[in-house]
Amino acid sequence: MTVQNSKQLRLAELLGALSHALDITEGQPRGHCVRCCWIGVNIGRHIGLSETQLSDLYYTLLLKDLGCSSNAARICELYLTDDLSFKHDYKTVNNSLPAALRFVLSHTGLKHGFAERVRAIVNIMQNGGDIANEMIETRCQRGGDIARQMHFSEAVVDGIYSLDEHWDGKGHPHGLQGSAIPTFSQIALLAQVMDVFQINAGRDSALNELRDRVGNWFDPALVEAAEFVANDPQFWTVLQSDNLDQTVYALEPAQNVRFADDEQLDDIAHGFALVIDSKSPFTAGHSERVMLYTDMISEEMGYSAQDCQHLRRAALLHDIGKLGVSNSVLDKPGKLNDQEWAQIRMHPVYSDEILSRIDAFKQLSPIARGHHERLDGRGYPDGLTASNISMETRIVTTADIFDALTAERPYRSAMPLPKALGIIEADVGAAIDPKCFQALKHATERMDQYKAA
């Protein structure tokens, strides 16, 4: 296995590509965070931010939605709906109480019985403020924590944490008002609203929406700056172009261009694993554990330190496509119908699409796409047979299945190790590679010896 050297990997390109994963879990057309970056940096330049400030603003905009997966399950639970469409539609609600009430009535429990729907709506009407604050605080805190883990500055962390604060003090989670709100947060929220409305209803609608929110959501001076930027036809031409990604990557302040070394690449993979595993309470810690078991198996099989590092990243990111699957499907307690099962089968495809956009992670994308394939051809999404499934993919598949069996879930206790190994052994040759199984078995025996010692 040949692993690409990441020494000259542009951090902007890496995070710009990964931001597409954040777009899909927010129910936004792909490229949303990149478009916000174009909008926000242009505004930042117009108001006279320094190059250092622009650099931090740049990463705040690309990573503003880092915490977005953490409220998905809660949205499904409270509103009895699909979190992806809910999030998409909620961002298009204009700034008025009647519009918000119409939204709640039109999006709550439509596929549930009358009594269940009424209970959900009454709960939201009575406790709406507390519910909103709880979900936004969870999202913002999670996003800020992950940004900090990725070694971004406190200015970036604060920018993400205060994304949903409003100029008039009626935002969340802390009701900050006016200049107490970090400038990066103000610009990021404005850029978000501007992009959502221009995508859904055109540039005039976007600008009208900003004007409607002057003094309540937004600083009047920032809206004025946005209008100035929007007066340039070239601004819109670039925003709507097919090669916006490359333009945005070149937008990073020249003297603050950042590169990701191996350590930061690992930190970013771990950070996005947290985003993935925050999506569902049923998979908390899953990616980290699959990484651990993958490392144990690959080390047992004699892989080099560099190749083991490569496989750890593959394990951390193998489920990144689950960000594009609704929690109404991921967390459904009963049997999935055909349509829901089709959504589940798409998550490895989404993983492949996201990772293949990134030079440093391109080698991981076939592993992520293939981790639900079986040697006998009965897996998904492509029905590959043994001759087309790499050993690296087989290792991650084995680790994934082992964790699915042994992890404690909210609805059941962890399966005892001998029982889990027995179930996996019964699938050797059909779903599980025999060498991977033996390596897993030896690794767990070694782990037991360490515990005994």
C-alpha positions in Angstrom: 0.0 0.0 0.0 1.4 3.4 -1.0 0.3 6.3 1.3 0.4 9.8 -0.1 2.7 12.3 1.8 0.4 15.0 3.3 3.2 17.5 4.0 2.0 20.0 1.3 -1.7 19.4 1.7 -3.6 22.7 1.7 -5.8 22.8 4.8 -8.3 25.0 2.9 -8.8 22.3 0.2 -9.1 19.5 2.8 -11.7 21.4 4.9 -13.5 22.8 1.9 -14.1 19.3 0.6 -15.1 17.9 4.0 -17.5 20.8 4.5 -19.7 19.1 1.9 -20.4 16.5 4.5 -21.6 19.2 6.8 -23.8 20.6 4.0 -25.7 17.3 3.6 -26.4 16.8 7.3 -27.8 20.4 7.3 -30.0 19.5 4.4 -28.3 22.1 2.2 -27.2 21.9 -1.4 -23.6 20.8 -1.5 -21.2 23.7 -1.5 -23.2 25.7 1.1 -20.2 26.3 3.4 -17.9 27.1 0.5 -20.4 29.6 -0.8 -20.7 31.1 2.7 -16.9 31.4 2.7 -17.0 33.4 -0.5 -19.8 35.7 0.8 -18.3 36.1 4.3 -14.7 36.8 3.3 -15.8 39.4 0.8 -17.7 41.1 3.5 -14.8 40.8 5.9 -12.5 42.4 3.4 -14.9 45.3 2.8 -15.2 46.1 6.5 -11.4 46.2 6.9 -10.5 43.0 8.8 -6.8 42.3 8.9 -5.2 39.4 7.1 -4.9 37.4 10.3 -8.6 38.0 11.1 -9.6 37.1 7.5 -7.7 33.8 7.9 -9.6 32.9 11.1 -12.9 34.1 9.5 -12.2 31.9 6.5 -12.0 28.8 8.7 -15.0 29.8 10.8 -17.1 30.0 7.6 -15.9 26.6 6.3 -16.5 24.9 9.7 -19.5 26.8 11.0 -21.7 23.7 10.9 -19.2 21.4 12.7 -21.8 20.7 15.5 -24.7 20.3 13.1 -25.1 16.5 13.5 -25.5 16.7 17.3 -29.2 17.9 17.2 -30.4 15.6 14.4 -31.8 12.9 16.7 -33.4 15.4 18.9 -35.2 17.1 16.0 -36.6 13.7 14.9 -37.7 12.9 18.5 -39.4 16.3 19.1 -40.9 17.1 15.7 -41.6 13.5 14.6 -40.0 14.2 11.2 -37.1 13.9 8.9 -34.2 16.0 10.2 -32.7 16.7 6.8 -35.7 18.2 5.2 -36.6 19.9 8.5 -33.3 21.7 8.7 -33.4 22.7 5.0 -36.9 24.1 5.2 -36.4 25.8 8.6 -33.6 28.0 7.2 -36.0 29.4 4.5 -38.5 30.6 7.1 -38.6 34.4 7.0 -38.2 36.5 10.2 -41.7 36.5 11.6 -43.7 34.6 14.3 -46.6 33.6 12.0 -44.1 32.1 9.5 -42.5 30.1 12.4 -45.9 28.9 13.6 -46.9 27.8 10.1 -43.6 26.0 9.8 -44.1 24.0 13.0 -47.7 23.0 12.0 -46.6 22.0 8.5 -43.5 20.0 9.6 -44.5 18.2 12.8 -45.6 14.6 12.9 -47.2 14.5 9.4 -46.7 10.7 9.1 -47.9 10.0 12.7 -51.3 9.6 14.2 -53.5 12.6 15.1 -53.1 12.3 18.8 -49.3 11.8 18.7 -49.0 14.8 16.3 -51.1 17.0 18.6 -49.1 16.1 21.7 -45.9 17.0 19.8 -47.2 20.3 18.6 -48.5 21.3 22.1 -45.1 20.4 23.6 -43.3 22.6 21.0 -45.8 25.5 21.5 -45.4 25.3 25.3 -41.7 24.7 25.5 -40.4 26.1 22.2 -37.9 28.6 23.7 -36.3 26.0 25.9 -36.2 23.4 23.2 -34.6 25.8 20.7 -32.0 26.9 23.3 -31.2 23.4 24.3 -30.6 22.2 20.7 -28.7 25.3 19.6 -26.4 25.2 22.7 -25.7 21.5 22.1 -24.9 22.2 18.5 -22.7 25.2 19.1 -20.8 23.7 22.1 -20.1 20.6 20.1 -19.0 22.5 17.0 -16.7 24.7 19.1 -15.2 21.7 20.9 -14.4 19.9 17.7 -12.8 23.0 16.2 -10.6 23.3 19.3 -9.6 19.6 19.0 -8.6 20.4 15.4 -6.2 23.0 16.8 -8.0 26.1 15.5 -7.7 29.4 17.3 -10.1 30.5 20.1 -11.4 33.1 17.6 -12.6 30.3 15.3 -14.0 28.4 18.2 -15.9 31.4 19.5 -17.1 32.2 16.0 -18.7 28.8 15.7 -20.0 28.7 19.2 -21.9 32.0 18.8 -23.2 31.4 15.3 -26.9 31.6 16.3 -26.7 34.8 18.4 -28.8 37.8 17.1 -27.9 41.5 17.2 -31.0 42.3 19.3 -30.0 39.8 22.0 -32.9 37.4 21.2 -30.7 34.7 19.7 -29.1 31.5 21.3 -27.6 30.1 23.3 -26.7 33.0 25.6 -28.7 36.0 24.3 -25.6 38.0 23.4 -26.4 41.5 22.1 -24.7 43.9 19.7 -21.0 44.1 19.7 -20.8 41.4 22.4 -21.4 38.9 19.6 -18.1 37.8 17.9 -17.7 39.5 14.5 -17.0 36.1 12.9 -20.3 34.8 14.2 -22.2 37.8 12.9 -20.6 37.4 9.4 -21.1 33.7 9.3 -24.8 33.9 10.2 -25.4 36.7 7.6 -23.6 34.7 5.0 -25.6 31.6 5.8 -29.0 33.5 5.4 -27.8 35.1 2.2 -26.8 31.8 0.6 -29.9 29.9 1.7 -32.2 32.6 0.3 -30.2 33.2 -2.9 -30.2 29.4 -3.7 -33.9 29.0 -3.0 -35.4 32.3 -4.3 -32.6 34.3 -6.0 -30.4 37.3 -5.2 -33.2 39.9 -4.7 -34.9 37.6 -2.2 -31.6 37.1 -0.3 -31.0 40.9 -0.1 -34.5 41.6 1.0 -34.2 39.0 3.7 -31.1 40.7 5.0 -32.9 44.1 5.0 -35.8 42.5 6.9 -33.5 41.3 9.6 -31.5 44.6 10.1 -31.4 45.5 13.7 -32.9 42.3 15.0 -30.7 39.5 13.6 -28.0 41.6 12.0 -25.8 44.6 12.6 -27.0 47.3 10.2 -23.4 48.1 9.2 -22.8 44.4 8.2 -25.9 44.4 6.0 -24.8 47.6 4.4 -21.4 45.9 3.7 -23.2 42.9 2.2 -25.2 45.2 -0.1 -22.1 46.9 -1.2 -20.4 43.6 -2.0 -23.6 42.4 -3.8 -23.6 45.4 -6.1 -20.6 43.9 -8.0 -21.9 41.6 -10.7 -18.7 39.6 -10.6 -19.5 38.7 -7.0 -22.6 36.8 -8.2 -20.9 35.3 -11.2 -18.2 33.7 -9.0 -20.7 32.6 -6.4 -22.8 30.7 -8.9 -19.9 29.3 -10.9 -19.0 25.7 -11.2 -15.4 26.2 -10.1 -16.2 28.2 -7.0 -14.3 25.7 -4.8 -11.0 26.5 -6.5 -11.7 30.2 -6.3 -12.4 29.9 -2.5 -9.3 27.9 -1.9 -7.3 30.7 -3.6 -9.2 33.2 -1.5 -7.3 32.3 1.7 -5.0 35.2 2.7 -1.7 34.5 1.0 0.5 35.2 4.0 -1.6 32.9 6.1 -1.9 29.9 3.9 -2.0 26.8 6.1 -0.9 23.3 5.3 -1.9 20.1 7.2 0.8 17.8 8.4 0.2 14.2 9.5 -0.7 15.2 13.0 -3.3 17.7 12.0 -4.7 15.3 9.4 -5.2 12.8 12.1 -6.8 15.4 14.3 -9.2 16.4 11.5 -10.1 12.8 10.9 -10.8 12.4 14.6 -12.8 15.6 14.6 -15.1 14.5 11.7 -15.5 11.1 13.4 -17.0 13.1 16.3 -19.4 14.8 13.8 -20.4 11.4 12.4 -20.9 9.7 15.7 -22.9 12.7 17.1 -25.5 12.0 14.5 -27.2 9.2 16.4 -27.3 8.1 20.1 -27.1 4.5 18.9 -23.6 5.0 17.4 -21.8 7.2 19.9 -18.1 6.4 19.8 -18.5 3.9 17.0 -15.9 5.4 14.6 -13.3 5.6 17.3 -13.9 2.0 18.3 -13.8 0.8 14.7 -10.5 2.7 14.4 -9.1 0.9 17.5 -10.2 -2.6 16.2 -8.9 -1.8 12.7 -5.5 -0.9 14.3 -5.4 -4.1 16.3 -6.2 -6.2 13.3 -3.8 -4.4 10.9 -1.0 -4.5 13.4 -1.6 -8.2 14.0 -1.4 -8.8 10.2 2.0 -7.1 9.9 1.0 -3.8 8.3 3.6 -1.0 8.6 3.2 1.9 10.9 2.4 4.2 8.0 -0.2 1.8 6.5 -1.8 1.4 9.9 -2.1 5.2 10.2 -3.8 5.2 6.7 -6.2 2.5 7.9 -7.0 4.3 11.1 -8.1 7.3 9.1 -10.2 5.1 6.8 -11.9 3.6 9.9 -12.6 7.0 11.4 -14.2 8.3 8.2 -15.8 5.1 6.9 -19.3 6.2 7.9 -19.1 9.9 7.0 -21.9 9.3 4.4 -24.3 8.6 7.3 -24.5 12.4 7.7 -26.7 12.3 4.5 -29.2 9.8 6.0 -32.1 11.0 8.1 -32.2 10.0 11.7 -35.8 9.0 11.2 -34.2 6.1 9.3 -31.0 5.6 11.3 -32.8 5.5 14.6 -36.0 3.8 13.6 -36.8 1.1 16.2 -38.7 -1.2 13.9 -38.1 -2.9 10.6 -37.1 -0.6 7.7 -39.3 -0.5 4.6 -37.9 -0.7 1.1 -37.5 3.1 0.7 -35.7 3.4 4.1 -33.5 0.5 3.4 -32.5 2.2 0.1 -31.4 5.3 2.1 -29.2 3.2 4.4 -27.6 1.5 1.4 -26.6 4.9 0.0 -24.4 5.9 2.9 -21.3 4.2 1.6 -21.9 5.9 -1.7 -22.0 9.3 0.0 -18.8 8.4 2.0 -17.1 7.6 -1.3 -18.3 10.9 -2.9 -17.1 13.0 0.0 -13.7 11.3 0.5 -12.8 11.0 -3.2 -12.9 14.9 -3.5 -9.8 15.1 -1.2 -6.4 14.1 -2.5 -5.2 13.0 0.9 -8.2 10.8 1.4 -8.8 9.5 -2.1 -7.2 6.2 -1.2 -9.7 5.8 1.7 -12.8 6.3 -0.5 -12.9 2.7 -1.9 -12.6 1.4 1.7 -15.4 3.6 2.9 -17.6 2.6 -0.1 -16.9 -1.1 0.3 -17.2 -1.6 4.1 -20.6 -3.2 3.7 -19.7 -5.5 0.8 -19.4 -9.3 1.4 -17.1 -11.8 0.0 -20.1 -13.8 -1.4 -21.4 -10.8 -3.3 -24.5 -10.2 -1.1 -23.3 -6.9 0.3 -24.0 -3.3 -0.8 -23.9 -0.9 -2.5 -22.2 -2.6 -5.5 -22.6 -6.3 -4.7 -18.8 -6.8 -5.1 -17.4 -10.3 -4.8 -14.1 -11.3 -3.0 -11.8 -10.7 -6.0 -12.9 -7.0 -6.0 -12.7 -6.3 -2.3 -9.3 -5.2 -1.0 -7.7 -6.6 2.2 -7.8 -3.1 3.7 -11.6 -3.0 3.1 -12.0 -6.4 4.6 -10.1 -5.3 7.8 -12.4 -2.3 8.3 -15.5 -4.5 7.6 -14.4 -6.9 10.3 -13.8 -4.1 12.8 -17.1 -2.5 11.9 -19.1 -5.8 12.5 -17.2 -6.5 15.7 -18.1 -3.2 17.1 -21.7 -3.5 16.0 -21.9 -6.7 18.0 -19.9 -5.7 21.1 -20.8 -2.1 21.7 -23.4 -1.2 24.3 -26.5 0.4 22.9 -29.3 2.3 24.5 -31.6 -0.6 23.7 -29.3 -3.5 24.7 -26.2 -4.4 26.7 -22.9 -5.2 25.1 -22.7 -8.7 23.7 -20.1 -10.9 25.5 -16.9 -11.3 23.5 -17.1 -15.2 23.0 -20.6 -14.9 21.6 -19.6 -12.0 19.3 -16.6 -13.9 18.0 -18.8 -17.0 17.5 -21.2 -15.0 15.3 -18.4 -13.5 13.3 -16.7 -16.9 12.8 -20.0 -18.3 11.4 -19.7 -15.7 8.7 -16.1 -16.4 7.8 -15.7 -16.9 4.0 -19.1 -15.4 3.3 -18.9 -11.9 4.7 -15.6 -12.0 6.8 -12.1 -12.7 5.5 -10.5 -15.6 7.4 -7.2 -13.8 7.9 -9.0 -10.8 9.3 -10.9 -13.0 11.7 -7.8 -14.8 12.9 -6.1 -11.5 13.5 -9.1 -10.1 15.4 -9.2 -13.2 17.5 -5.5 -13.1 18.3 -5.7 -9.4 19.1 -8.6 -9.8 21.5 -6.7 -12.7 23.2 -3.8 -10.4 23.7 -6.1 -7.7 25.1 -7.4 -10.2 27.6 -3.8 -11.1 28.6 -3.1 -7.4 29.2 -6.2 -7.1 31.4 -5.2 -10.2 33.4 -1.7 -8.8 33.9 
